[in-house]
Structures are given as C-alpha cells and as structure tokens.
Amino acid sequence: MINLLLIYIAFVFSVNQTVCEKTTKNSPDTLAVVDKKIITTDFYKKLYQEKITRFGLQDNYDVRLQFLNNLLNDEILLREALNRNYDKTPDALNELNRIKIQKLLNRFVELEISPEINITEEYLKDLYIKLNTKILVRHIYADTKEKADKIYKQIISREKTFEEAARENFKNSELKNNGGLLGYIAIDETDPEFEKAAFSLKPGEVSQPVKTVYGYSIIRVDDIKRNPLITENEYLKSLPRLKAFARKRIYEDSLKQFARRLGDKLKIEFNEQALDRLYMSFNNSGQREVAEKSHDEIVLSSSIGKWKMNELLSELNSTPARQLKWIKSKENLRDFLKGLVNRKYIIDYAKNKKYDQSDVYKREVQYEFETYLISSITEDLKKNIVIPEDSLESYYNKNREYFKTKPRVRISVILVDNENSASKIKNELNAGTPFEELALKYSIQKATAVKGGDAGYFDIEDLDYLADTLWNSNSEQWLGPFRDDSKFLFVKITDKVEPKSIPFYELKEDIKNMLVEMKWLAEKNNIIESLKRNINIHVYKEKLLKVKI
C-alpha cells in the first residue's frame, strides 16, 4: 500500500515546470498562462508522455488535467521561491553552476555519442528474459586488483572454498558469517559491471575479479530463478517501456566505453608519490597539511595539461560528499582524477562547439534550476509538518490488513513447445509418473529441468493470469497444460506461504513519510490557493483532448 501511494504522489504531484519562449498567449500552442509564463502543448506533451510511460498509467482526460494542474501549481511555487530570493543563496548559485556543467556534458553526449545507439530485437528479447530472472549471488570484495587476484587464485586452486575466503576478507559481520551471500538479485539492482558478470555465470561458476565503482568483486552464482510464465504477448505489451529502459542502459554503457577511449587518448600519467600523498590526505588531517604544503607539485599530466596538488585539492573540496564516498582506495582516487581530466576535455570541446549557446541548452539549464528551486521551497514548507508519534501507531493499527507480506508460492514447471509433447506429459502425469522425472526428461527450460522443474518461490502477483488459479490449488497438485502462443506449461504447487503481518517498527519510517506526504498535499493546496490570488492564470482546458499522445 505504501509504495503504491507514494508512486501515485510522485506522479500527480511531481516537480515539473515548462517554459516556451517561441510562442504568445494567443498562440494555438498555448495551453496555459501563469502571468507572463506560457506552458505550451509541445512541452506539456513531452513531460506528460514521460510520466505516463514511467508509471504505466492509462492516458485519459482526468489524468491529463491533473498533470496540467500540477504544472500550474509548480509555477506558482516557483514564483514564491523567487520572491523569497531562493535563487540568490550560495547553495543555489553552486547548484546552478553544477547544472550548467552537467547539462553541457549531457549535450556533448547527446550530440556526439547518442546517435550511435542501436537497439536490436535480439538485445530487447535478452533484456526481457533477464528482467524476468533472479539469480542467487555470493561475492567477495577487495579494494585492489592485487588482493582480488590473490583471493581468486586461492579459490580456483581449491586452496580455500569461496565461503572460507569470504570469512577471511569481509569486515561486515553478516557477509563474513554467511559466506558473502547477497541473496537473489535482479536487473538494475547492482553495479552495471557486477550485474553483467553475474548474469553471464551458470550456477556454481565463479567469476574472475570484476572491477566495479567500489573496487573489485569475485562473484559466484548459486541459483537461477526465471519466471516460467513469460510469453510473447507479455513481451509485446512491454515493448514501449522495455525500449526506453534498453536505450538508457545502452546509453550508459556507451558513455563508459567512450570515457575509457578518451582516457587513453588523453595519455593521463600519474606522479605515484604525489598521488599517495593526495590519497593519504583524505582521512588524515596531518597528511592533508603535508599535501597542502606540496601545492605546486604535479600530480598528473595529460595531453591537455598538468594538474597540481592545490588544484586537485580544490576540486576535491568542491565535490559533494556523496560522490567522494566511493573513493575507498588509491585506485578509486586514480579513476576519479581521470574523470576530472575527461570532464575538462569534454567541457572545453563543447564550449568550442558553442553547445552552451544553443536554445536547447539554455532551456534545459533553466528547467533544471527551476526544478531545484521548487524542490527547495517544497522541502522548507514540509519542515513545518509534524506527525505525532502516537498517530503513526494508530494509523498502523487501523490499517493492519494492508501491512502484510505478499502471499508466495513455490512452483515446479514443465515447459514444452509442441502439442504432442504436452499430450504425452499429461497422460504420464495421470498415470502417476513423478512430475520431477518428466520435467528432467521433457522441459525445454533447462535451468529448472535439471532441478526436477523447481522454479523457486514467487510472489503470487507476479504469476499474472495464473495467480488466482495457483493460489486456490492444493499443494502437490499439478495443473495444465496452459497454452500461450506456441508453448505449453504444466505447473505443480510445492509450497504456499501465507501473508504475515509486518511489525510496526519495520514500517514506522515508511508510515511517517507517507503521512507527511498526505498532510503536505492538503496543506499544499491551501498554500497554492492563497498564492493564486495575486497571479493572473488562464487555462485552455479545451485544448487538452487535442494534444496527440
């Protein structure tokens, strides 16, 4: 319940605002006017399409109108933020500078890299299968390649088991005791390089050291669990969102590959002793003083220039703490500094091409900065909202039926691709042949076949059109064949897990955030209404249905 409500809140009351400078109040493209600011149909369409795709919402007039009202409300909050001089604070000016740099980098990528992106049908189908797959993973972390290589050799040579190596190398007590077990993971839940390596492994296989953002991981896959009910029809229905997701992943991968090529092109070289001093200064104030005294020392050289100690210290001081958190080794720092050199090259190149002079760039900077201002004033207004502690538990007690775990089933499956095999399997099952024996003999889904058809546990809601049928079946009962497209599926229920109440202490923070959001929505409307009185607003609702989505 909480997640669904927050998704609804994120859609209906999300922060967005649009400006179009190439139209007038009387233009056919004008959808609404807030004083002199105009919301155009083109900008509305772009943002609206992004939202309904992201949240999987059905397009209709009511949703369109709510979204338009949201844009108007954002414009009103923006005016209030400007009246309070939110745009002139030191934090705002720093944020504006960050946005300008980031948007310039984005323009470079869009114009120099994105055109090369090509999404094939094969890639989409492979991605769809992976999105319906979970893998049980263990890993061992090392902060340097040398350590990772040493651990890997110990495992491969059977000098140590994977679990023993995990116990010796992890400081985290949970990972130390469970042999590095991360549990089941899905696509887009881990570092991209970690994911790529993990999803390429078969059960029991161990990867070579994989470089991630955090260091190095040695990975072992213990189990693979695929949704047995994925069909061609479901694939076709998911294509619009699947293509958007695929483009994002290919885009990010292309960006990484470009960064590697650029790093090689720029011929970046380090003064190792100076790099040591810079790294040591990270968590040691005494060492920081040593680094600062070496302010003119060259730390790195490249084909576009040299960087001194004081310049890099300044860059590190101006970098947000959240970005510095992943620098846990000298090697991490080396990668970070390479990124700074790459960024300088791209910014200089983009400015030389005058990408920062384009209308598109200026609009994107303005949009992003206005979004920041609206978020800032929203967060300040929210600070006045207080939810009493007893209200949290009271809400929990009144809505206990919603705060339960999802019902789950463990299933075994047999999947075949022709009617003759399906008929033969049905006859043998009726004759008493064990389901597990037939799965191993006939099923074309090899990952489950080798386990007697066992596909593991599934949330009942993930089983699509079979959900109610399976939940209402008895354990050890087999069902089928279910036909979808050209395939035939037999299913056996081997276990059921009834919903259980989730303790209040686990939900307390979620409930608090939800109640704050609910109270904010009510108070926000009152604030908007009071601010509207001095603002000239005109909305052309009749144009909403004419917007082609």
N, C-alpha and C positions, 0 to 999 in steps of 0.2 A: 504493500500500500504506500509506504513512504516513498519508494523510488518512483512509482508511477505519478504520485502527486508532484514530486519535485521536477519530473520531466515536463509535466503539464505547466508548472510555474515557469520553468526555463523557456518554454515555447511562447506562452501567451504574454509573459512579462519580461522577455529577454531584452537586453540593451541593444538598440539599433537606432540609427538616425541617418537620414539621407539628405543630400543637398544636390540640386541640379542648377547649374549656372546658365545653361543654354536654353532657357525657356522663360515664359512670362506667366503671370497669374491667369491670363485669359487663354493660354495655350491649351490645345486638346490633350497634351501630355500632362497637364497639371491635375494631380489627384487630390491634393490638399495644400493649404497655405497656412503657415503659422507666422503671423506678421509678414516679414519680407522673405521668409524662408519657404521654399517650394519643394514639396515632395512630388516627384514625377512618377508616371506609370512605369517607366523603364527601371528606375531604381527600386520601386516597390516590388516589381516582378522578380528582379534578381534576388532580393533578400527573402521574399516570400517563398520562392522555389527552393532556396537553400534550406529554409526551416522545415517545410513540409517533407522534403526528402530526408533530412536529418532525423526527424522524429516519426516518420512514417505516417503522417496524418492525411486524412482524406480532404481533398480540396472542396470547399463549398462557400457560399456567401457569408455565413456566420463566422467561419474561421478567417476569411479574408477581412471582414470588418473588424474583428477583434485585433488582428495583426496591424491594421491601419491605425486603430485607436492607440495601440501600443507605441507605434512610431510617433504619433502626436504627443503622447504623454512624455516620451523621451525628449522631444524637442522642448517641451515646457520645462522639464527638469534641467535641460542644458541651459536654457535662458537663466534659470535661477542660479546655476553654478557659475555662470559668467557674471551675474550681478554680485555674487559673493567673492569675485576675483579668484576663483579656484584655478584659473588658467595662468595666474601670475606667481604662484607659490614656487619655491625652489624645487620641490618634488615634481610639480607639473612641468617645469621647464626642463628638468632632467629627463622626464618621461617623453616629452616632445622630441628632444634630441635623439633618444633611443629609437623612437618611432621613425624618425626621418632616416636614420641609418638602416633600420630593419626593412623599411619599405623600399629603400634604394637597392638593398641586397635582393629583395623579392623581385623587383623589376628586372634586375640583371638575370635572375634565374628564369623568369617568365619569358624573356626575350632571347636568351642565349642557350637555355637548356631545355625548357618545357617543350618547344616544338619537336624535339627528338623523341618524345614519349610515344610509344606504340603499344597498345593493349591488344593482345591476341586472344582468340577464342580459347585456345589451349591454356593460356595463363588464367583466364577467368574461371574455367572449369576446375583447374587445380586449386585455385584460391577458394572456390566454393566448397570443395571437398575438405580443405583444411579448416575452413570456418565451422564445419560440422564435425571436427575431430578434436579430441583432447588427448594429451599424452602425459603419462606419469613420469616425472623427471627428478633426477638427482644431479647435484653439481658440487664441484669443489672449486673454491675461489683462491686465486693467487694474485698478488698485486704486480708481479713482474713476470715476464716471459720465462726467465731463467728458472724461477720457482715452479711455474706451471709445467715446464718441460720435465723437470726433475720428478714431480708428482706423477705425471703421465707415464714416464718410463717405469716407475715403481709399480703402477697398476698393470701396464701391458706385460711387463716381465713376471707378473704374479708375485712380486716381492711383497706386495701388500694388496689387500682387497680394496675395492672402492670405498667401502664403509670405514675401514681402518684408516685410510688416507684422509677421509673426511674428518674423522675424530681427531686426528693429529693436527690438522691445519685450520679448522674453524675455531674462532673465538666465541661465536654465537653459540650459547649452550644448547638451544633447540636443534640447530643444524649439526652440531657436534654429536649429539646423542642419537639423532635419527639417521645418521649417515648421509647428510646433505640433501635429504628429501624435501623437495619444494611442493610436492603434490601434483595434481593434474593442472596443466596449463593449456590455454587456448591461444589462438592467433591474436596478436596485438597486445599481449599481456606482459611481454618481457622485452629486453633489449633486442632490436632487429637482428643483430648478428647471432645472438644467443638463440633466438627463435629459428633462424634459418638453419643453423646447425642441428638443433634439437629435432626439428620436423623432418630432417633428412635421415635420421637414425632409425634402425629397426630395434625392437625390444631386445635388450641385453647388450647392445652395441655401445661403445664408449668413444666419444669424440676426441680428436686432438685438441690442444688448448685453443680456445676461441677468444679472440680479442673483443671486448665489449667496452662500453663507455666507462665502466668502473674498474676494469683490469682484465683478468683472464679467467675463463671458466672451462673446466673439464666436465663434460656432460654425459650422463648415462640415461637412456630411456628404458623404463621397466615395463611399460604397458602402453598400448594404443587403443583408444576407445572412439569409435566412429558411430555417428547417428545412422542406424540402418534404414531409416525411412526417407532419406534424401532422394528426390525424384527429379526428372527432367522438368516437370511442371513447376515444382518449387524453385528450381534453378532459374527458369524463365521469368517467374514472378519477381525474383530478387534482383534481376539484371540491372535496373537503374541504380539502385544503391550499391550493388556489387561493383559496377563500373566506376562509380565515384570513389569507392574505397580502394579499388585497384589503382586508379590514377594517383591517389595520394601516396600509396606505397611505392609505386614505380618512380614517382617524382622524388621522394625522399632517398630512394636508392640511387637514382641518377645524380642527385646532389652530392651524396657521399663519394661516388666514383669520380665526379668532377673535382671535388676537393682533394682527393688523392692525386689525381693527374696534375692539378695546379701546384700542389706542394712539391711534386717532383720537378715541375717546370721552373719554379722559383728558386730551386737549389738552396734550400734552407740548411744551414750548418750551425752547430752549437759550440760554444765555449763550455766544455763539460764542467770545469771547475766553477765558472761563474753560475752555471745552471744549478749546480749543487748548492751554492750559497743562496741563490734565489729560492730554491725549494726549502732549504732549512729555515729560511726566514718566515715561512708560512705559519708555523705553530710555536715559534720561539722568538720572543721579543728581543733577547740578546743577539740572536743571529740576525734579526731584522736590522739592528743597528749596524752590524758588520756589512750587510748588503747595502744599506744606505750610504755607508762611507765609500763604497765602491761604485758610486753613482755614475762615473764616466766609463766604467768597464763595459766592453762589448759582450753581450750575452749570446746574440745570434746574428748571423749575416745571411743575406739573401741577394738575389739578383736585383731586387728593388730597394735595397738599402740595408743599413745596420741598425740594431736596436740596443740601446744602452740600458744598464741596470735601472737607472732612475725612471726611464720611460716605461719600462715594464712594470716597475713597482706602482707607478701612477695608473697604468691600465688595470692592474690587479685591484687597486684600491677603489676604482670606479666600477668594477664588475659586481653585479648583485651577488649576495651571499649564496643564493640558491644555485647559481651557476658554478660557484667555486667549491661547493660541497663534494662534487665528484672527483676533485683533484686529491687523490689519496696516495699518489706515488710520483716519483720523478718522471716516470714515463707519461703519466696523465698530464703533468705540467708541460712536458715537451709537446704533446698533442694540442694542448690549449694554446700554446705560443705559436705553433704552426697555423692554428686557426686565425690568430690575430694577423699574421702576415697575409694569409689568404684574403682575409676581410679587407685589409688595406688595399691590396691589389684590385679587388672587385670594386670597391668604392671609387678608387681613382679612375678605373676604366669606365664605370657607369657615369661619373661626372663628366669625363671627357666626351662621352657619347651624348651628354646632356639629357640623360634619363630623368634627372631630378627637375628638369624644366618642363616636362610634359604635364598636360592637364590631368591625365590618369594618375600620375604620381602625386600631384598636389591634392587631388580629391581623396586619395587613399590615406594620405597623411592626416588630412582634416577629419576624415571619418574616424580613423583610429584614435585621434586625440580627443575628439568629442565623445567617443565611447568611454575613454578613460575618465573624462570629466563627469559624465553621467554616473559611472560606477563609483566615483569618489563621493559625490553628493549623496548617492543612494546609501552607501555604507555609513556615512556620517549620520544620516537620518535614522538608519536602523539601530544605531547605538543607543537611541533613546528607548528602544523597545525592551522591556524586562518581562520575562516569563517566570512567575513564582515556581519554586521547586515543587510544591505540592500539586501544582497544575499539571506538571509532567506525569507524575504517577497517576493522577486522576484520569488523565486522557488515556493512559495505557490501560487502566482497569476498565474503562468504558468501551474500549475497542480491542479487547483481548483476542477476539476471533480473527482479527486481521494480522495480529503479530505472531504468526506461526511459521515454522519451516515449511517448505514446499513438499507435497507428497512425492515420493520417489518409488520407482520400481527397478528391479534388476531383471534384465531380459536376456534370453538367448535367441539367436536368429539363424534362419537358413534362407539365403537369397539365391535364386536361380533365374536364368534368362530365357527359359522356354517352357511352354505349357506341358510338354511331355514329361519333363523332369519334375514339374510341380505335381502332376498327377501321380507319378511314381512315388514321390515322397509322401504324399497324402495317404496312399494305400499302405505304405510301410509303417507310417505312424499309427494308422488304425489297426494294423496287425501287431502292434506292440514293440516295434523296433525303437530303441532309445533315440531320443532327439539328438543327443550329442554325437552318436555314431553317424547319423545321417548328415549332420552339419559338416563333420570332417570329410565325409565322402562326396557330398554334392555342392555345398555352398561355394559360390564364386567370390564371396567376401572372405579372402584368405586370412585377414588379421583376426577375425572372430572364429573362422572354421577350425584353426589349429587349437583353439581353446574350447572345442565342443560347441561352438556357436555363442559362447558367453560374450555379450557386448557391454557388460557392466551396468552400473546404476544410471538412471536418467530421471531428471525432473519430469513429472508426468506431463507438464505443459509443453515440453519440448518434443513430445511424440505426436504432435499435430493431429491429424484426423483419427488416429488410433487411440488417442488419450483416454477417452471415456470407456471404450471397449476393453482396453487393457486393465484399467483401474478396477473395473467391475468384474474382472475374471478372477478365477481362483489360482492360487499358487500351484505350480507344476502343470497347469493346464496349457495345452498348445492351441494356437489359433492360426487359421489361414487355409489356403493361400490368399493373401491380399494382393490384388493386381494393381500396378501403377505403371503406366507406359508399357514397356516390353518386359518388365521384371515381375517376379512372383516372390512373395515374402511369407515365411512362416515365423511365428513368434511364440516363445514359451515364457511365462512369468515364473521366475525362480525365487523372487523375494519382493515384499512390499514394505515400505517404510511410511508409517502414518505421520501426518503433520504433528509437530510438537510445539508447545508454547515457547517463545523466545524470552528469556529472562529480561526483566526491566532494565537491569544495569547494562545489558548489551545494547539496548535501544535508546537509552536515555539521551545521548547526544543527538541522535537522528531525530527523535521526537522534538527536542528543543529547537533544532534548526527548522524543522517543519512548522512548528507553531510560530516561530519568529517570522517565517516567510508568510504564513497565513495572516498574521496580525499586520505585517508590513503591507500586504496587498490592500487590506481595508484602509489603513492609515494613508497609504499612497494615494488612493482615490480622493480622500479628503484634502490632502495637500495639493493634488493636481487641480481639484475644483476651486480651491482658494486662489491658486496662481493664475487660473484661466481668466479671472475677472478683468484683468488689465491687458489681456492679449487678444488680438484680432485673429480668429481662427475660422477658416472656411473649408468644408469638406465636400467633395463632389462624389457622394456615395453611388450615384447612378453609373459612374464610370467603372466601379469595381468589377461588375459582371462582364464588362467588355475587355478586361485585361486577359489576354490569352496566356494560359499557363501550360 
